[in-house]
């Protein structure tokens, strides 16, 4: 009997080793350890044994059963692991196939530029103001020291709706309206972005509709050097720390002195190249100290208050910053153009 | 304004300055130099030659064989110009010369005969065709006799000149003259200005004896001076003068015309020359035109005059439209013997009006319009007389017949060093300020830091302290002004809630896959009538048209963003870009009046347009075209994220598909629409199936958005009941949902459609809509009885209101 048990153990262990599937393993379990299996049979036949033999054989039978059980369990874990691996193998995908597209939209390049500039001036304590696009002659011209018949009105030929109403030619009327609202009661520190309109035939550098951002700071003791400081910070943040600015005299009816601001050319750093027409400098915006007549008309005493104002064209800035070669791109909204500016 | 440096050198010493450096300094100090042109670039191998003989080429009819003496040798040159002749002094490019355009002159054989150089036309020497005097435009240039054989042609023709192109701002009319430019450059370089001579040897005869001047409109014409010059011989003007005129962009004509043009450029004072013998009287009467009066101007156009036009008459008929153009009758011709030179000050507005009425812009009108220097009017007349005496063999009559009520006083402006420093942020000393004024050639009285500045009348742009501040600042140098940051209190900048929300909505829509467009506000008058949102349509009385549009496509302000955005879709489709979803924020403009007199209402909208595939993932066979519900899903999500509840109602409106359009309501207020573009419109715009939404952005921004408050996360389970209702096709899911919510009571926390079915097993004209109803009480577990009673109430209500039956 002892030999029989040892033989069974040897046999069973051998079978377990050969089994490769969980089903076969279960068959082995049933065939050796089941109620009708040989070990149970051995145990059942123990009655025939002597008193001395019984515990010895019983112990041995239990040991054999345990050994076989352990071997089966161990083998089961291995097979399960193998099966899992096989399944993973089957489930393997081609990770280089394209993903399911998510629609990606984005802002218009002009919006990106305008918001960037807004944020930059907000950081310097400016607020953002908006105003009507159809303006009165008064706010668009007269309040800005451009009385009727003023030769400088030629500079910005306008779309009139009636004698007294027109499409605004700049966003400065928003400044005039704001100052007029406060009537000299407090300082003003604002920028006003928005659409403006002029009688220009659309071509690579002209558009009958375009965007402007104008800024105004009116307070006690505002100096031209403050304008230089603020514009310098603006230019360096927008175009890069390595860029320099310079002011040149110019003329706008609503500022005196009036200046134009250039930044040093990115391509040649001031040495002169084709981008900057050999000058080393690129014109960016117009600015100046607010004309005393403009202050006075809005209820600000020019003896007490002074201020600076500036105005720029986001299209031009975008064209310089990104090398856009035709202003019409901003308004045709070709998807292939718009998509180029969506990455952060 | 073109400025010849060689001409400028007549007034100031700038020989030692590099033209590029000078241009840079001028730009930085006051006047933008837009271009620098090195006039022409012929080499120095071009000299004056004397044509000793000129015979026909033995082998060619149209060629001439010339022997040309160039000083050190005589060259045989073949010349094809029709005007070449023996005895002329001409420009000869010797072999080795390089003409503009890198044209190298070599010895050559033409039709078997040797040619050792070329006789040049002005064009070949680099002079622009349009400045070449008519006499030489078809052939070679012929020098006047006084030039020496062998002389350098570059110098004689001023081809070594450098021309600056000034981009003048409207205030700097003082720089519309060479003298003005001289003062400007003198201030920059701190040098003196040499003024031209105007002395003439006069006769005993006085101008006043021959002509009288009467001005009936002194306001429009405060000064009129008439100079008389007799015994004129009309001919070409001196070479140097022609050169300078060409450099300035004016074509030389004859000595009288050239001299008036030369003085115009030199002094900035337009002059007019009349043929005295053709004037028709011995009196000049300046008056406003009569109603219905006409005159024929130099360009042979008959002009109908109005009473605001100022005319120069002979007491009877007009001979000139003051400051704008002369008349044909008293024009200077080759026969002219006696000339009346007009030097006048015409009111800028009067000239501006006339020049704009007749669309006549000239060098003269441009200067009068900006106001000429009152102290140079008579001087300019005197200068012209002096030049006529010298270069037209004329005799100048003594004095001038004039009318003079012109204010020639210099204005005084007071400036203070401390105020200058306060405004500029500088630390200038009194001495520095005084120095700047001296460089500008401005006279002043100084007491300590106070300067009383006498502004020269050439500077018509300086009136107040700030004008002088600019003068001081620019001569001091903007580069010298420091960089500072404002000292004022530190305001907190920032966006308003409205501006923040606008940005939020933009980012939301971009996240949902839409690209932003920016389109034109001005659109086609015919296009504006469609796609007008119902709440705009009910408010608008008229659209807002431009008075004088530039094109039909941009003639009227938009009432909807949709038409221009459909154009964008169409544009992209035409370029094979078919998967498009765009949004835009912008204003529409509506007038509440039949005829616009007041500012129109500007209403901000947010609008979207969609076409093509919405989902496209080919290798997994996934593909979905945009439809109504894709767009509605985005709009719903937008409202959800703004915490606004919106309802939809089927609607019909112009431009939209009558069965696939909904109007949106918030709190019963109409706030826009969503739907498919009408197939007719799709065809008109060349579109495929296209969907749009258009919302009242102002309302979305201004509505009170409740700040979210904390709601307890439910601990108790919810109960779900599903019901499928069979109703008529015409019953709307939204109405059923509304009934369920109303009848079902407060325990319902969500109802949504999960299935819509029609077809087999259902009666014709019926459909089944299945709803999932979720019940929840945050504080307790619901009982079956409660849910059952709500369910019964719902069933009763839908049966009564919609004749719905439970689907079996």
Interface residues (C-beta under 8 A of the other chain):
Chain A: X97 X98 X100 X101 X102 X103 X104 X105 X106 X107 X108 X110 X111 X115 X118 X121 X122 X123 X124 X125 X126 X127 X128 X132 X133 X134 X135 X136 X149 X151 X152 X154 X155 X159 X160 X161 X162 X165 X167 X187 X189 X195 X197 X199 X201 X208 X209 X217 X219 X220 X221 X222 X223 X224 X225 X226 X228 X229 X230 X232 X233 X246 X247 X248 X249 X250 X251 X256 X257 X258 X259 X260 X279 X289 X291 X292 X306 X330 X331 X332 X333 X334 X335 X336 X338 X339
Chain B: X24 X27 X28 X29 X30 X31 X32 X169 X170 X171 X172 X348 X349 X352 X369 X370 X422 X423 X424 X425 X426 X464 X465 X466 X467 X469 X470 X473 X474 X478 X479 X481 X482 X483 X484 X485 X486 X487 X488 X489 X490 X491 X492 X493 X494 X495 X496 X499 X503 X506 X509 X510 X511 X512 X513 X514 X515 X516 X517 X518 X519 X520 X521 X522 X544 X545 X546 X547 X548 X549 X550 X554 X557 X568 X571 X572 X575 X577 X580 X581 X582 X583 X586 X587 X589 X596 X597 X598 X599 X600 X602 X614 X615 X616 X617 X619 X620 X622
